[in-house]
């Protein structure tokens, strides 16, 4: 299963990041929640970004373009295999940066990928 880092994790059940955390864990994927508010989602504590992880397959983004630059180095240092840009997070500049560093950038919905078996 693919270890997934969720950036923009939320304790709000209405948020797609919350739904993705629950669907990922239900399908057997381990998750790391990164967010600004304290709490836990799907039984996993929400952390502030600090030291990058080095065993992450996928990062799924739930933060808008204006917030993304503060995470560029953190994501690049984490060196995931891919970054999923969920609807509303698309960022051509950052996608190019990822591709130049050998990281696949995908514009897709994590929930749809999981539901259709494409994750």
Secondary structure as a PSIPRED ss2 file (coil, helix, strand):
# PSIPRED VFORMAT (PSIPRED V4.0)

   1 X C   1.000  0.000  0.000
   2 X C   1.000  0.000  0.000
   3 X C   1.000  0.000  0.000
   4 X E   0.000  0.000  1.000
   5 X E   0.000  0.000  1.000
   6 X E   0.000  0.000  1.000
   7 X E   0.000  0.000  1.000
   8 X C   1.000  0.000  0.000
   9 X C   1.000  0.000  0.000
  10 X C   1.000  0.000  0.000
  11 X C   1.000  0.000  0.000
  12 X C   1.000  0.000  0.000
  13 X C   1.000  0.000  0.000
  14 X C   1.000  0.000  0.000
  15 X C   1.000  0.000  0.000
  16 X H   0.000  1.000  0.000
  17 X H   0.000  1.000  0.000
  18 X H   0.000  1.000  0.000
  19 X H   0.000  1.000  0.000
  20 X H   0.000  1.000  0.000
  21 X H   0.000  1.000  0.000
  22 X H   0.000  1.000  0.000
  23 X H   0.000  1.000  0.000
  24 X H   0.000  1.000  0.000
  25 X H   0.000  1.000  0.000
  26 X H   0.000  1.000  0.000
  27 X C   1.000  0.000  0.000
  28 X C   1.000  0.000  0.000
  29 X C   1.000  0.000  0.000
  30 X C   1.000  0.000  0.000
  31 X E   0.000  0.000  1.000
  32 X E   0.000  0.000  1.000
  33 X E   0.000  0.000  1.000
  34 X E   0.000  0.000  1.000
  35 X C   1.000  0.000  0.000
  36 X C   1.000  0.000  0.000
  37 X C   1.000  0.000  0.000
  38 X C   1.000  0.000  0.000
  39 X C   1.000  0.000  0.000
  40 X E   0.000  0.000  1.000
  41 X E   0.000  0.000  1.000
  42 X C   1.000  0.000  0.000
  43 X C   1.000  0.000  0.000
  44 X E   0.000  0.000  1.000
  45 X E   0.000  0.000  1.000
  46 X E   0.000  0.000  1.000
  47 X E   0.000  0.000  1.000
  48 X C   1.000  0.000  0.000
  49 X C   1.000  0.000  0.000
  50 X C   1.000  0.000  0.000
  51 X C   1.000  0.000  0.000
  52 X C   1.000  0.000  0.000
  53 X C   1.000  0.000  0.000
  54 X C   1.000  0.000  0.000
  55 X C   1.000  0.000  0.000
  56 X C   1.000  0.000  0.000
  57 X C   1.000  0.000  0.000
  58 X E   0.000  0.000  1.000
  59 X E   0.000  0.000  1.000
  60 X E   0.000  0.000  1.000
  61 X E   0.000  0.000  1.000
  62 X C   1.000  0.000  0.000
  63 X C   1.000  0.000  0.000
  64 X C   1.000  0.000  0.000
  65 X H   0.000  1.000  0.000
  66 X H   0.000  1.000  0.000
  67 X H   0.000  1.000  0.000
  68 X H   0.000  1.000  0.000
  69 X H   0.000  1.000  0.000
  70 X H   0.000  1.000  0.000
  71 X H   0.000  1.000  0.000
  72 X H   0.000  1.000  0.000
  73 X H   0.000  1.000  0.000
  74 X H   0.000  1.000  0.000
  75 X H   0.000  1.000  0.000
  76 X H   0.000  1.000  0.000
  77 X H   0.000  1.000  0.000
  78 X H   0.000  1.000  0.000
  79 X C   1.000  0.000  0.000
  80 X C   1.000  0.000  0.000
  81 X C   1.000  0.000  0.000
  82 X E   0.000  0.000  1.000
  83 X E   0.000  0.000  1.000
  84 X E   0.000  0.000  1.000
  85 X E   0.000  0.000  1.000
  86 X C   1.000  0.000  0.000
  87 X C   1.000  0.000  0.000
  88 X C   1.000  0.000  0.000
  89 X C   1.000  0.000  0.000
  90 X C   1.000  0.000  0.000
  91 X C   1.000  0.000  0.000
  92 X H   0.000  1.000  0.000
  93 X H   0.000  1.000  0.000
  94 X H   0.000  1.000  0.000
  95 X H   0.000  1.000  0.000
  96 X H   0.000  1.000  0.000
  97 X H   0.000  1.000  0.000
  98 X H   0.000  1.000  0.000
  99 X H   0.000  1.000  0.000
 100 X H   0.000  1.000  0.000
 101 X C   1.000  0.000  0.000
 102 X C   1.000  0.000  0.000
 103 X C   1.000  0.000  0.000
 104 X E   0.000  0.000  1.000
 105 X E   0.000  0.000  1.000
 106 X E   0.000  0.000  1.000
 107 X E   0.000  0.000  1.000
 108 X C   1.000  0.000  0.000
 109 X C   1.000  0.000  0.000
 110 X H   0.000  1.000  0.000
 111 X H   0.000  1.000  0.000
 112 X H   0.000  1.000  0.000
 113 X H   0.000  1.000  0.000
 114 X H   0.000  1.000  0.000
 115 X H   0.000  1.000  0.000
 116 X C   1.000  0.000  0.000
 117 X C   1.000  0.000  0.000
 118 X C   1.000  0.000  0.000
 119 X C   1.000  0.000  0.000
